[in-house]
Amino acid sequence: MSVADIFVTGVNGDDMLVVFSAATAVMAFLAVWHGLVVRDPITARVRSLSNVRAGLKSKASAAKRNRARGDFRQSSLSFMRLAVLKLNLIRGRQMERITDKLNRAGWRSKDAVTIYIFAKAFLPVVLGGGALLFLGIRSQVPVHPTMTYGVLVFSGIAGLFGADLVVRNAGDKRVKKLTRAMPDALDLLVICAEAGLSLDSAIKRVGHEIAASSPEMSDELSLTAIELNFLPDRQQALQNLVRRTDMPKLRALVNTLLQSERFGTPLANSLRVLSFEFRDERMMKAEEKAAKLPAIMTVPMIMFILPSLFMIIMGPAVIHIIDSLKGS
């Protein structure tokens, strides 16, 4: 409501002056009361101390919970290590193969190897026991036979291949992320090489710069930079990068770096050519997906769009025919 509307409704200037005077008096009273009120600093201090004490108690309880969780985890890992060692499940070649699979998924700790071997060995036993228990209570609880067969099949597949499927899926997802970040990492390597940095410094710098957009690529490049500085054979450090990821594009990059270092070709030119190839390959894959889109959309159109379209087009005609037949 505007000021003009207020005056039209019968409120004049005197009334407005009274309202403003009353508001001013109330505000003056509040200001005087706030200035004359006696503040107790001890109460505020006690309140702040109680807040600090409550914060310390919450931190102590959180630390105790984390410690208890850590103790439980350590005890569980100790039990797994003891079971794996007692059963002699760790062997040389098998250990290398499992380590490569876990490195591809980004799990490099020794505990990851222990957990994988323990799950691979005891998961079939646990799920098999669960399936037998389900069959035991099946006579007491009415269960459809299809559900029984489904539980048995799921227990068998999950027990035999569950750990391998989890590790493989994690590795595939990580490789996809690395593939997506590969062109950007190559462009940064080209910039660092043109700036005059050595291979070790360039890889270390790119690993630091790409950490925000791709932590996986940053992790791999940082580890490669560390191995280049500490391993006596630089080729072994680059080959370890290929071994950890099992990725064709990184294999091509490593081959390019090895050839540049062996024959003395300019590193920036080689990396630029490889970056152009990866960019073109990425564009070709996008065009391939776009070309497959009509064929992929055919089945949803037939199943969902065409029936609705036929109902809209033929529905009135069918209704008219039915009404005509009823009238005749």
Helices and strands as residue ranges (DSSP letters): H 3-8, H 13-36, H 41-86, H 92-105, H 110-137, H 145-194, H 199-209, H 215-230, H 234-245, H 248-263, H 267-300, I 301-305, H 306-327
